[in-house]
Amino acid sequence: MKKMLFVFALSTAIVSCKKETSTPSTSTPSTSDTTKTTSNVSSDGKLGATISDVDGNTYKTVIIGNQQWMAENLKVTKFNDGTLIPNSSLGIDWSENDTTGWCYYYNKAEYNAKHGKLYNWNVVSTIKNGDKNVCPTGWHVPNDNEWNQLGVKLGGVFVAGGKIKVKGTEDWNSPNPDASNSSLFSAYPSGVRSSDGSFEGLGNVAQWWSADEKNYMSANALSVYYINSQFSLYSGGKRSGSSIRCIKN
């Protein structure tokens, strides 16, 4: 699949309204920038205990209903048994290879603190990764049902996106309507990597893998966009790169 299949035919808007440039800031965002909240409790969520991955990265977590989620995108370079995941920086790594892989957006490490890494779906697939888990011990990549449960808890598909996105247009492109981050999920527009190896969507889209396969070519992902408050699962190419959020077992 040549491009990620953005829902509601938003790919044109995403390309035309991009905020990113080919020369990102050389300053590394501080860890304290990863959530824009002034309280540990908001109307739809409350911060939980922090967790760490096998690389030693520490993540804030958030409790929303009866689910506990990471409140930051995954940054790890290994499965939780210590097995290395290759850094797939070249476009051919995404268009032709069929192994596990990750990259930074634009292959620039300065994006890692705020946006985490982009992973292909082989990192999620227990068939492709040898029955390994990329999430910290006791956590896992959410399936469709778990994503849908989050959306229902936050008011449904037409409003839940606004409740997980950080406020304003400093990170998200305008208009970013009704973005409140009332859940404390703290979704940044971290973009994607297409199956041809190109980068797109920084400022426009946040997208995370589901553990559920669609067919032999595609798997599901949860996406939210700058243009509305919708919260949508859709099917995308397995060789594309998306972010990962983990959920507690």
N, C-alpha and C positions, 0 to 999 in steps of 0.2 A: 504494500500500500504506500503510495508515493507521499502523501501528506496526512497529517492527523485529520480525522473527519470531524471538524469542529461543528457542534450542534447549532441548529437554527441558521445555517449558512452564514456564519459570522467570520469566515476566514478572510473575506475581502475587507471587512471593517478592521480586523485585527492587523492586517498588513498595512493598511492606509493610515491607521491611527497609532502606530507603534511609538513608544517613548524612548526605546533604547537607541544607542549609538554604537558604532564599532569601537569606540574608545571609552570603556567604562571608567568610573572613578577609581583612582588608585588607592583610595582610603578604604580600609576594611571596616564594614559596619560592626559596631560593638554588639556583643551578645545581648546587652540590655535593650537594643533596638528591636529585638525580635518580637516583642509584643508591645502594643500601644495601649496599655491599660494602667489606670492609677489605683485599682483595687483588685484584691484577690477574688472578689465575688461580683458578678454582674447579673443581669436579669435572667439570663438563660444558661449560665455556667459558672463554675467556680474552679480556681486553680487547685490542682492536686500536687502530690509530691513529685519532685523531679526524678528522672530516670537517666541512666547512662548506657551507652552502647559499648561494643567490644573495643572500639577505638578510643574510648574515654570521653567522647562527646556527651555533654549533659543537656537534657531537654526539659523544658517546662511541660506540664501536662494539664489537661482540663477535664473536669467531670461535667458531662451534659446528660441529664437524666440518669439512666443506669449504665451509661457508657463512660469509659475514661479513654481519652485520646491524647496523643502527643500534640502539643500546641506549637510545634515547629516542624519543618520538613526534615526528613532523614538526611544525615550527612555521612553515614558510615561507608567504609571502603571494604568491609569484610562481612561475611555471614557470621552469625553469633557463635559458630564453632571455630572461628578464626580463619576460615578459608578466604583467601583474597578474591575480591571481585575486580576484574581488569578495568583500568582507566581507558575507556574507549573514546579517544579524542578525535580520531580521524573520521571523516564522513563515511568512508568505506566500511568502518567498523559497524556502522548502523545500517547501511544499505545492503551489505552482503554477508556479514558474519551472523552466525546463529548461536552465539554464546552469551553468557552474562556480561553486562558492562554498565558503566556509569560515566558521567562527565559533569563538569561544571558548565553553567550557561556560558556560551562563548569560549569555553575552555579556560575561563579566567577564575582563579581561586578566590578573588575578592568577592565574588557573588555567594560564596559558600555560607558565610555567617548568617545572612538574612534569608537566603533562598534555598539553601541545602543543595543537594545534587539531583541530577536527572538520571533515571535508571531505565533500561529496557525491561520488557515484561519477563524475559527469561530469569531475571533476578527474583521475580515473584513466583514463577512456576516451579513447583516442587519436582515436576518431571524433568524440566530443563536444568535445574540447579542441583539435582541430586538429593532431593528431600531436605533442603536446608532452609533456614529462616533468616531473613535479613534484619528482622526486628530484634530489639533486646529480648532476652529471655523473659518469658511470661507475657509477651506481646506478639502481635501478628499483623499481617497486612489485611485490612478489612475486606469482606466480601460484599456483594451487591446488597444483600439484606441488611448488613450493618450500616452501609452508607444510607440506604433508604430509611432505616430507623432514625438516623441522625436528622435527615430531612424532615421527617414527620414530626419529630420532637421540636424542631425549630419552626414549625408552622406550614410546612409543605413546600413544593417545588418552586412556587412563585416568589417566596420571601426568604427561604432559608439561606440562599446565597448571600444576601445582605447581612445576615446575622453572623456569618463566619468571616466576612472580609474586613480587613482593617479600614478605618475611616479615611475619608478625604481623597485627594488626588495628588498627594505627594508621591505615592508609590503606584497607585492605580491611575490609569488614564481617566479623563473626564468622560461621562458624567459620574460614574460609580454611584448610582442612586441608592439611597436607603442603606448604605453600608454603615453598620453600627458596631460590628464585632461584639454584639451583646452576649455571644456564647463564649468569648475569650479564645476561640479557635485560632484567630489571628492569621488569616489567609492573605499572603502576599501574592502579587501577580508574577510568578516565577518563570512563566513561559514554558516552552516545550522544545524538544528536538525532533524534527521530522525524520521519517525513515530514510530520506535521502541524505541525512546528515546536516541539514540546514537548521538554524535556530530561528524561532519566531515566538511572538506573543508576550515578551517581557513588557509588563505594564498593562497587559490586556487580559491575561488568562492565568488562573491557577488550576492545575490539573494533577490528580493523584490516581495511581493505579488501584483497581479492584483486584481481588484475588480470583475473580471469576473469569473464565475463558469464554469467549463468544464462539469462535470456530478456530480452525487451524491457522488462520492468518491474523486474527484479531482478538482482543480482550477488552474488557470494559474499564472505563475510567470515569471518575467524577470530576466535573468541570464547573467553574464559575467564571463569569466574565465581567469586564468593566462596564458593559452597556446596560445591564439589568441586574436584578436580584435573584435570578433563577439558579437552581441547584439541580444539575442534570447528569445522569449516567448516560454514556454513549459508548459506541464501539470504535476502537482505534487500533492501528497496526501494532503488532507486538514488537517490531523493531524500532518503533518510535521511543522517545524518551520523555517520561513524566516524573513528577515528584512522587514521594511516598510519605504517607502518614500512617503510623501504627496505632492500633487499638489494643487495650489490655484484654488478655484472655478472660 
